[in-house]
C-alpha cells in the first residue's frame, strides 16, 4: 500500500451514464431523488444568498459544524432536520420555507 496513490474518479456525464446503466445502481439512485432535491434546494438558497456556512450559522445562532451537519443530513438518512431548523435556515438565507407535496 505504500506505493498506492489516491486517484479520484471524475463524475462526469459518461461516468454517471455508465453507473446508471446498472439496474441496482439506478434503483438506488432513483430512491434518493427526494433527498437530493431537498439538498439542492438548500444549497441553492445559500448560494443565491452569497453566504458561507459560517455566515448562515451566525444568522441562525448556531455553529458552522451544525450547519454542515444539517446540509449533510438531507442525504445521509441518519438524521432529519426539524421543520423549525429548516425554517431558520431559510430565513438566514433571506428565503421563506415552503413545503410542497406532489
C-alpha positions in Angstrom: 0.0 0.0 0.0 2.8 2.5 0.5 3.1 2.9 -3.3 -0.6 3.4 -3.9 -1.8 6.8 -4.8 -5.2 8.3 -4.4 -6.7 8.6 -7.9 -10.3 10.1 -7.7 -12.8 9.1 -10.4 -14.3 12.0 -12.3 -18.1 12.0 -12.0 -18.7 13.4 -15.5 -21.7 12.6 -17.6 -20.1 9.5 -19.1 -19.3 8.1 -15.6 -22.9 8.7 -14.4 -24.4 7.2 -17.6 -22.2 4.1 -17.1 -23.1 3.8 -13.4 -26.8 4.2 -14.0 -26.8 1.5 -16.7 -26.7 -1.0 -13.8 -30.3 -1.7 -12.7 -29.5 -1.9 -9.0 -27.5 1.3 -9.1 -30.3 3.0 -11.0 -32.9 1.9 -8.4 -30.8 3.1 -5.5 -30.1 6.4 -7.3 -33.8 6.9 -8.1 -34.7 6.2 -4.5 -32.6 9.2 -3.4 -34.3 11.7 -5.7 -36.3 13.5 -3.0 -33.3 13.8 -0.7 -31.0 15.2 -3.4 -33.7 17.6 -4.5 -34.0 18.9 -0.9 -30.2 19.2 -0.6 -30.1 21.0 -3.9 -32.7 23.5 -2.8 -30.9 24.2 0.5 -27.5 24.7 -1.2 -29.1 26.8 -4.0 -30.7 29.1 -1.3 -27.3 29.6 0.4 -25.5 30.1 -2.9 -28.1 32.6 -4.1 -27.7 34.5 -0.8 -24.0 34.5 -1.4 -23.4 33.2 2.2 -20.9 30.7 3.6 -21.8 28.1 6.2 -20.2 30.2 8.8 -22.4 33.2 7.9 -25.6 31.1 7.9 -24.5 29.7 11.3 -24.1 33.2 12.7 -27.5 34.2 11.4 -29.1 31.1 12.9 -27.3 31.5 16.2 -25.5 28.1 15.9 -22.2 26.7 14.8 -20.7 26.2 11.4 -20.4 22.4 12.1 -24.2 22.4 12.9 -24.9 23.9 9.5 -22.6 21.5 7.8 -24.4 18.6 9.6 -27.8 20.0 8.6 -26.8 20.2 4.9 -25.3 16.7 5.0 -28.3 15.2 6.9 -30.5 15.8 3.9 -28.9 12.9 2.1 -27.4 10.8 4.9 -30.7 9.5 6.3 -29.1 9.5 9.7 -31.0 12.5 11.0 -33.9 14.5 9.7 -33.8 18.3 10.5 -36.8 19.7 12.2 -39.2 22.0 10.4 -38.1 24.7 12.8 -34.5 24.2 11.9 -35.2 24.3 8.1 -37.3 27.4 8.7 -34.3 29.1 10.5 -32.0 28.1 7.7 -34.4 29.5 5.1 -34.7 32.8 6.9 -30.9 33.0 7.4 -30.7 32.8 3.5 -33.4 35.5 3.2 -35.9 32.9 2.0 -39.2 31.5 3.1 -39.6 27.8 3.7 -42.3 26.3 1.5 -43.3 22.7 1.7 -45.0 21.1 -1.3 -46.4 17.6 -1.9 -46.7 16.4 -5.5 
